[in-house]
């Protein structure tokens, strides 16, 4: 029986190359290999040409950019900066001058003035009235603001209204023939959605970058204390100058305003953040109509919960916000909300954490009554509270009491050293005379207490559910042979929160 062998084209070519190399030498073999590679490249080009006819992505990107780009602007700012050369630095430079004179000395009490220039992006949201959205940090403290349109026209303006707590600002220019964007619903976007960022990074106007939505609901990304953050995370490239520009979906709608990046190098590393469009619309409307933003105020200080605190408070989960303080005569106090209550929903909308509760309450108009779902002593209940206008000073919350001096190491088991509150310690840590509790004077760096953020200078006001006024109270309230203890602590700003810490010996066994 005869056997038949099938030899494919690659095998034949390989054989010919081998024979050519033997018979005709390396030069002929090299030419033959080049011809084969050239034929392969040409075949691929033809295949790509056919595939490109079915390319729907490139036309989509082009249309997205074409729809929004006419509304995108550059925002150029100039700020007056005062500066005075420190005497030591002036002496340093004098050594490098032949005449030894250094810089001209500025008379005492006077400073040099110079102008710093900044650049950001923005986009037109109302073509008829000339309203433009950008970031607050782009125009903050600017002496001059200039807007450069996509067609090259330039307009100076002094009409700027800002909301530092969301890092948003509205600019108004007197211009005709403007193009405005459409807003999309930022609540509908999902991780994986295609997005596009447009702006002027490093002054390169009308730069387009693409990516996807990486995550939603990001917070704690820097900025000043008390900011409202609910960022959309994206990997579309965002760099200096992109701040204030739009992030758009595949329908050409703005679903966010590019705000910041997370970077260790200072350049883009694939992690950018945008303020969601639904927040922009709420803030923009108030800034245009009233020149300021008013927010609903409940009157509680809240914190996130870990597994230890959840178990200690008999909570069903860690999803929610724990009340650590209640402002006197606030809507929360009038509604009967207490310290230790665990808030889980507002008007039926689930509260995931501190950030989501703050954003929900702030977005509700003052004067409205809200229904709040909470857990107290392991039991679910509902209360109603009528919100008021958020006060300008959010730190005005009542704080507890006082005691006399005496430092004793009673909490070594938990890696803590505490002391009675003396006048000396009050002055050292900046507490008022009415503060009660015990002051933390030492924390073992290897303890769970240190991991939970306890530090010298903090005041412990409660152990478990017991209010304490002295070291003796603290020692008596510590549970014997417990897996951990719940403390209520206050920092130097008056802010209070709960922590659950475990003993040192338990941690060494793990």
N, C-alpha and C positions, 0 to 999 in steps of 0.2 A: 504494500500500500504506500502510495506516494504522499509525502507531507508537503503542504503548500505554505509558504511564508509570505506574509503581507508586509511590505516595507513602505512606510509612509514617506511623505516629502521631506520631513526633517531628517529622517534617516539617510535618504538619498543625498541631501545637501551636505550632511556631515561626512558621508563617505567621499563625496566629490572634493570636499575641502581637504580631507586626509590625503586623497590621491594627488590633488593639486599641489599640496605641500610637499609631497614626496617627489613627484615628477617634475613640477615647474618651479619649486622653491617658494620661500616665504613671500616674496613680492606678489606673485600671482595669487597666492592664497589670500593675502590681505585685501587685494582688489575685489576678489570674489566675495569675501565677508562683508566688505563695505557695500557692495551692490545688493546683497541680501538685506542688510540693515536699512538701506535707503528704500528698498521696496516695501519693507515692513512699515516704515514711517509714513510713506505715501498712502498705504492701505488704511492706516489708522486715521490719517487726515480725512480721507473719504468717509470713513465710518463716523467720525466726529461731525462732519458736515451734515450727514443724514440725521444724527442724533440731535443736533442743534435746532433742526426744524421742529422738533417736539419739545424744545426747552420752554417751559412756562414760567420758570423762576426768574430769569433775567428780565423778561418783559414786565413781570409783576413788580420787581424792585424799581425798574425805571418809572413805572406809573406811580408808585408810592412816592418816590422822590419828586416827581414832576408836580404832583398834587399839592405837596406841602412846602416845598422849597421857596416858592414866591412869598410865603408868609413868614419865613425865618429871617431874623435880623441879627446884626451885630450890635452889642451894647458896649460903648466905649465910655469909660469914666475917668475923671481926674479928681484927685484928692490932695488937699493941701496938708502937708506934713511938717510938723515942727521938730527941730532936732538941734541939740547942742553937743559939741565935741567934748567928751569927758577930759578933764585936765591931764590925767595920766596918759590918755591916748595922744593928746596934743604934744606932750613931752616926748613920747615915743617917736612921732613923726619928725620932730625938730632935729633929732639926731641924724636924719638922712638929708637935711638941707644944708648946703654949703654955708649959708649965712646964719644958720642956727635959729631962724625966726619961727619955723613951724607954720601953722595956719594962723590967719588973722584972728586974734582973740575976740570972742563975743563978749560984750559988756555984761556984767552980772545982771541976772534977771531977764535977759533977752535971749531969744533962740533963733536959730537959722530956720528959714522957711524954704521948702522946695515942694515940687508937685510930683506925685506918684500917679502913674497911669495904670489902669486895669482894663481888662477885656472879658466880656462874657457874651452869651447869646440870648435870644428871646424869640417870641413869635406873636404875630398879630392875632388877637382873639375877637376883635370888633372892628371891622373895616370902616364902618360909618363914623365911629367916634374916636378911632385911633388908639384903642387900648392894646397894650402889649404886656405879656406875662414874661417875667424873668425871675431869677433868684434874688432874695434879699441881700445875700452876701456879695452879689455882683455890684449893687448900687449903694450899699451901706456907707453912710458918711461921705457920699460923693459931693463935691462942690460943683462939678459939671457933668452932665449926662448927654451923650450924643448917640443917636440911633442911626445905623446905616442899613438901608433897605437892600434887598437882593438886587435891585436894579441900579444900585449905586447912589441913590439920593440920600442926603444926610439931613437930620433934623436934631436940633438941640431942644431940650425940655427941662423944665423945673418941676413938672407935675409927676411926682413919684409918691406912691403910697405903699407901705410895707407892713408885713406881719413877721417879725423875727421868730416867733414860736413855730412857724412852719417853713421858714426860710423862703417865703414867697413875696413878690412885689409886683405892682401894676404900674406901668409907665403909660402916659398919654402923649401923643404927638399930634400936631395939626397938619395932616397930610391927606391928599386925595389919591385915588387909584390904588388903594391898599387891597391886599388879598388876606383873608382870614382863614384860620383852620377850623375844622369840625372836631368836636370832642367825642371820644368813645367812652364806653362804660368800663372803668378800670376794675370794677368788681367781677366782670366777666372773664378777664384775661386769666390764663393758666400757664404754669411752667411748661416750656416747650413751644409756646407760640412764637412765631417769627416777628421780630420787631426791627425798627430802623431808627437810628439817632441822626439828627441833622444839627449842625452848629458851626462854630468857628474856632476849632481847637488851634491854639498857638497862632490865632489870627488868620487861619486858612478858611475863609468864608465858604459857606455852602458845602462843607465836607459831609459826606454821607457814609455811615458805617452800619453794618447789619449784624444781627445776632438773634438770640432767643431770650425769652423770659426764663431766668434761672430759678426764681423763687418769688413769693409774695409775702407781705406782712413783716418785712424786716424792720428792726428798730435798734436802739442803742448804738447808733453808728456815729457817735460824736456830736458836735454842735454844742450850743449853750444849754445849761440845765433847764428843764421844763419844756423842751421842744416836743412837738407832736409829730411822731414819725410812724409811717406805715408804708415803707418803701417797697417799690418793685425792684427786684434785683435783675440785672441783665449782663450778658457778656458782650453786647455791642460796645465797641471801643468808645470810651469817653475820656477826654483829656482836658487839660487846662484850656479854658475858653469855651468848652461845651456847656458849662453851667448855664442853666436857663433855657437851653434849647429843647425841642420837642422829642419825645419818644413816641413813635407811631406804630399802629398795627397794620395788617395787610389790607385794610379797607381805607387806608390813608387818613385815619382818625388819630388824634392825639390821645394817648392813654397815660401819659406822664410827662413831667418836666425833669430833664436830666439835672442831677443835683451834686453828686459827689462820687468818689471812688474809694475803694479800700486798696491800699498799696503800701508796700514796704520800701519800694524803690523810688516812689514819687511819680512814676509813670503808670500807665494802665496795665493791670495784671489780670484782666478778665472778670473783675468784680466791680460793677457800677451800680448806682442807685438812682431811682427816679421817684419823684413825688407823684402819687396817683392822681389821675384827672378828676375823680370825684371830689377829692379834697381841694384841688385847685378851684373847681367851680364854686364850692361853698365859700372859700376865702375871697376869691376874686369879686364875687357879688357884693360882699360886705365892704370890701375896700373901695369899690367904685361908688356904692350908694352912701356909705357912712364915713368912709375914711379910716375906719378902724374895724377890728374884729371883736365881737362879743361871743362868749362861750358859756355853755351851761356849767354850773358849779354844784357839786353834791356836798362837798365838805368833808372828805375823808382822805387820809394818807393810806396808801395801799402798797402791798408788796406781793411778789410771786411766792409760790410755795414749793418746797422740795418734799421728798418722800417722808422725811422725818417729821416735818411740821404737819403734813397731811395726816399721818398716823396719830400724832399728838392731839390734833383737833378733831379726830374722828371724821375726816372728810372723805367723800367718795372717790376723789381724784385730785390731781394737782392742777387741773384746768379751772382757772378762776383767779380772783384777787382777794387777798386777805387784808382786812381792815386793821391797821396798826395805830391809827389815831382818828378821832372824830372831833371836828371843829365845833366849839361851843356855839349854840344858836344857829347852826347850819341846817340846810335841808335834811342832811343825814341824821343829825341829832333830833330834829323834830319828827322824823319818820321812825325813830326808835332804833336806828342802826347802832351797834355797839362794837367796841374794840374786840377783835377775835371773830367777828362775823366773816363768812367766806362768801363773796358775791360771785354768782355764776351766770346771771343773765340780766339784760336790761331790755324791757319791752319785748320779751320773748327771744331776743337775739343773744346767742351764746357768747359769754365772755371767756376768752382763752387765757388771758394773762393781764398783767397790769397795763400794758400798752393798749390792748384792745378796749379795756374799760375806759381809760382816759380819753381815747379817741371817740368812743361812742357818746360819752357824757358831754364832751366838748362840742360835738356836732349837733346837739339838741338845743333848740332855742330856749333861753331863760324864760321862766314863767310856765313852761309845760310841766305836767305831772308825769312821772315815769314810774313804771312798775319794776321793782327789783327783786330778783330771786336770790335767796341766800341760804346758807346753812349755819345753824347755831346749835352748839352742843350736839352735833351729829344729826340734827333734825332740819328738814327742809321747810322753808317758810317764804312768804312774799310780803313785801312792804311797798308803800307808795310814797314818793318824795316829789315835792314841787321844786324844780331847779331855780336857782337865782343866777345873776350875772357873776361870772368869775371875777374875784377881786384882783386888783393890780399886784398886791403883795401876797403871794401864795404861801409865805412862810409864817404868817400870823396864825399860829395854832397854839392853843394852851398847852403848857408842859407842866409836869409835877414839881414838887417839893424840897427839904433840907435836913441836915444832921451834923453831928459834931465829929472831930477828928479822931482817928484810930485806924491804923493799917494792920490788917491781919491776913495771913495767907490761908483762907478758909476753902478755897476752891481749887486746890492743887490737883485734885482728881480730874478736873476738867481743863487743866492748863491755864487757869486764871488766878490772878491776884487782885483783890478788891480792897477798897478803903471806904470808910465813912466819908461823907461829903463835908469837907472843912472849908473855911473861908479861903485858906491858902490854895486849895485845889480848885475852888470856884474861879479864883482870879487867874490861876495858871491855865485853865482850860476854857475860860470865857463864859461860864454859866451864870445865870441870874440867881438871886438870893432864894427864889422859891423852888429851886430844883430839889427833888427828893429821890432817894435811892442810894446806890453805892457806886462809886467810881472805879472803873477798871484801871488799875495801875500797872499791870503786867500781863502779857499773853505769851504762852509757850509757842514758839514758831512752828513746832511740829504737831500742834494740837488741832483738833477739829474746830475749836473756837477761832483759831487764826484763819483757817480755811473759809469759815463763814463770815469773815470780815470784822471780827471783834478786834479792837485796838485800844491801847491806853488812851484815856480821856473820855471814853464812852461811859454813859451812865446806865446801870441796870435798874429798871423801875419795877419789874415784875418777875417773879419766878413761878412758872406754871400759871396759876390763876391768882396768885397772892401778890398784893402790892407790898413792897418792902421799903423801909425807911432807914435801915441800918445794917451793919455787917452781921449782927446777931439775927436779924430777920432773914437775911440772905442765907445764912448757914442753916437756920431752922427750916426754911422752905425747900432746901435741896432734897430731892427724893433719895431715899436710901436704896442702894442696890438696883437702881433703875438703868435701863439701856441708854437713857439720855434725858436731857432736861430742856424745857422750853423757856426761853428768856425773852423779855421785852426790853429792848435797849434804845437809848437816845443818843444821837451824836451832837456835836457842838452847834449845829444849825437849828436844833430843836426837832429835827426829823426823827421819827420813831419807827421801829420795825420789830418783827419777831425773828428769832433764830432758834434752831434746834441743834444742840451740840451733844456729842457723845464723849464718854470718859476716855482719858488717856490710855488706861489699861486695856479697854475694849479694842482700841485701835491697834495696839501692839500685837494683839492676838490674830488680827486679820492677815 
